Amino acid sequence: MSHEDETGTIQAMLDRLNNERLPRLLEMKAQVDRGECLNEIELSFLEHVFAEANNSRSLLSRHPEFSQLIGKLGSLYAEVTQKALDNANKS
């Protein structure tokens, strides 16, 4: 992939993060913070995001300027996932 292609791909990923993924993740975080469980659609969303992140790993490894952002996002996804699991086990 050329540098220009990578730049375009990363820009598209950042746009998707800002406009779709992060708002939805923050809604799910609020939901699990209230002690609620995630539904099948929300769990499917998380699975899709994890799979896509895994597929993007090699691209992002070539751009260390995003490592801090990726780390923070990973922590947020892990927190939501763990709280969702805890909530499901309590119900």
Secondary structure, DSSP 8 states (H G I E B T S, - for coil): --HHHHHHHHHHHHHHIIIIIHHHHHHHHHHHHTT----HHHHHHHHHHHHHHHHTHHHHHT-GGGHHHHHHHHHHHHHHHHHHHHHHHH-
